[in-house]
Amino acid sequence: MLMEKIVLECSASHLWSILSDVTRCDWVPTVEEIRLEGDCRVFEMEGMGAVKERILLLDNELMKLQYSAVETRTPIEHLATMQISEIDNENCQLEWTTEIDPEIFAEAIHQGMLVSIEGIKAVIANEN
């Protein structure tokens, strides 16, 4: 399992407003548009091609998002969880875990997480 924990300089509710909008892609590099098909979001990602992810959990009270890739160019097993925790009114923590099989794709997924975290930071900075 891969995990990234980061403290961000915004309220937990502000971060949740960004991440809980599952069609929002301004923080995801190389993704121009995300569309919904039932409980799945569908998009094109550079290097990955077409991706379809099922939204398994979108819990506004817990500020927790869980999703799984159900269609990709290369068959993978993938489960990701994004959990936001409030630190105080101006800071929160994002814990993002990903389980991936086969393991050979783990480093690419991890790099995508790191780049996306930088994208989240940029969105927060631009909105402040």
N, C-alpha and C positions, 0 to 999 in steps of 0.2 A: 504494500500500500504506500502511496505517495501522500505526503502531507505538507501543506504550507500554512503557517500561522503568521498573520501580520496585523499590526496595530495601524489603523487608519485614522486620519485627523478629520473625522466627521461623526455625526451622531449615528447610532445604530439604525435608527429609523430612516435616515437619509441613505445610508448604504443599502438598506433593504429596499427602498423605493427604486434604486438602480437595478439590483439583482433580481427582484421579484417580477419585474417587467421582462418576461421571458422572450419577448420579441425585440428587446433593445440590444443593439449590437455595437454601439459606439465605443465600448470598452474591449471588444473582441477584435484583435488585429486580423486582417485579411477576410473578414466577413462583412459583406456589403448590406445584406438584408436577411432577416429571419422571418419566416412565415409559420403560422400555426396550422396544423392539420389534426383536428381533434385534440388529443392529449400529447401530441408530438410537435416539436419545433423542427423545421427543416431549413437547411442553409447549405451554401457552398463554402468550403474553406480551402484556401490555397494549400496545396500539398496533400490534402485529404480528400478533395473532391466533394461529392454530395454527402451530407451527413443528416441523419434523422435521429433525434434524441427524444425519448419518452420522458415526460415530466412525471416523476413518481410521487413527489411530495412538494407542495408549495404551501408552507405553513406560516401564515402571517403572524401568529402569536409567538411561535418559537423562532421566527426569522430563519427558517431552514428551507433550503431548496435541495432536492435530490433528483438526479436525472441519470438516464442510462442510454448509451448509444444502441440503437436497434437496427440501423442500416448504415453501413459504411462501405467504402470501396474494398477494403480488406476486412474480412470477418474478425471482429474482436469482441471480447466480453469487457464491458466497461460500466462502472458505477461511480458516480461522483456525488459528493455532498458538500454543500456550502452552508456553513453555520455562522451566524453573526451573534456576537455577545457584546452587550453594552459595558463600557468601562466607566464613562461619565458622559456628560452632555455633549462634549466635543470630541470624544474618542471612542472607538469600538475595535473589536478584534474580529477578523475574518479567519475562520479555520476551513480550509478547503482540502478535502481528501479525495483521492481517486484510486480505485482498484482497476487494474487493467490486465488482461490476459489475451494474447500471449505477451509475456514480459518484454519481448524485444521492442515493443512500442512504448514502454514506460518512459524512456528518456525524452522522446518526442512529445509525449503528453505532458510531462513535467515542464519542458521548455515552454509549451503553450500556456500552462498555468502561470509561469513566471511572467511571460509577456502580457498575459491578460491582467495580472495584478498591476503591472505598470500602467496598463490601459485604464483600470479602475482608478488608480491614483491621479491620472491625467484628467479624467472626467470630474473627479471631486475637486481638483485644483481649479478647473475651468468654471465650475459652478459656484465657487466661493468668491 
